[in-house]
Structure formats: structure tokens, C-alpha cells
Amino acid sequence: MKRRNEAGKVVGYQVLNTRDVSIRATTDFQIIGYNVRLPKRTQELQLGADDVLHVGMTLDQDDGIFFMSPLESVRLDVL
């Protein structure tokens, strides 16, 4: 998650636990935002697509917005 100062400039990043993040996307796999459940809070934080740096190594072949674990591609090769 991008950390911004009062002027809106990115000053750092916060790594989010993937178990606490839900992706909001269109049916065409265009990411429109994220819902983040923060620790010790009962509500979710809604972030726009530009507020989160979404990175991964290998895209899931079955779903265009998720990434696979590095071990998942090895499992697929073995199968």
C-alpha cells in the first residue's frame, strides 16, 4: 500500500498481508480497487487501484488478476 504525505506524494510503502486483502475488479479483470481488513479494526479500508502496488511473479492462468505461488508453477509442470 502506498503511504502518502499530506500533499499526496508517495513517501513509502506498507506491505499488506494477502490474507487481509480482497481485490475489486470488473468482469474484464480490470482492477478497480482493494478492500483491506486492517489488524484490530472491525471495518475494511477501501483503496483505489492506484493506492496499491500489486506485484507477483507468475500470473494465474485461470484468473487474470491473481498471481501464483512460485511453487504452484512447479506443481503444474509436474502434473
C-alpha positions in Angstrom: 0.0 0.0 0.0 1.4 3.4 -0.9 2.0 5.7 2.0 1.4 9.3 1.1 2.2 12.6 2.9 -0.4 15.4 3.3 0.5 16.7 -0.2 -0.4 13.4 -1.8 3.2 12.4 -2.6 4.2 8.8 -2.1 6.7 8.7 0.7 6.9 4.9 1.4 5.1 1.6 1.1 3.4 -0.7 3.6 3.4 -4.4 2.9 -0.1 -5.9 3.3 -0.9 -9.4 4.3 -2.5 -11.0 1.3 -5.0 -12.8 3.6 -6.4 -9.4 4.6 -6.8 -8.0 1.0 -9.7 -8.5 -1.4 -9.5 -7.4 -5.0 -12.4 -5.5 -6.6 -12.4 -6.0 -10.3 -14.6 -5.7 -13.3 -15.7 -8.8 -15.3 -12.9 -8.0 -17.7 -10.3 -8.4 -15.0 -9.6 -4.7 -14.7 -8.7 -3.9 -11.1 -10.7 -1.0 -9.7 -9.7 -1.2 -6.1 -8.9 -3.2 -3.0 -10.6 -3.8 0.3 -8.1 -4.2 3.2 -9.0 -5.5 6.6 -6.5 -3.9 9.0 -5.5 -5.6 12.2 -7.6 -4.7 15.3 -10.2 -2.9 13.2 -13.7 -4.1 12.5 -14.1 -2.2 9.3 -12.4 -2.6 5.9 -10.3 0.2 4.3 -11.3 0.7 0.7 -8.4 1.7 -1.6 -8.3 2.7 -5.2 -6.3 0.8 -7.8 -3.6 3.5 -7.7 -3.2 3.2 -4.0 -1.8 -0.3 -4.1 1.3 -1.7 -5.9 0.1 -5.2 -6.9 3.1 -7.4 -7.8 3.8 -11.0 -8.3 6.0 -13.3 -10.4 3.6 -15.6 -12.4 0.0 -14.8 -13.3 -2.5 -17.5 -12.6 -3.6 -18.9 -16.0 -7.1 -19.4 -14.7 -7.6 -15.9 -13.4 -6.1 -12.7 -14.9 -5.8 -10.7 -11.7 -4.2 -13.2 -9.3 -0.6 -14.4 -9.1 0.5 -17.9 -8.3 2.9 -19.0 -5.7 6.4 -19.8 -7.1 5.8 -23.4 -6.1 2.5 -23.6 -8.0 4.2 -23.4 -11.4 6.4 -26.3 -10.3 3.3 -28.3 -9.3 1.7 -27.6 -12.7 4.9 -28.8 -14.5 5.0 -32.0 -12.6 1.3 -32.7 -13.3 
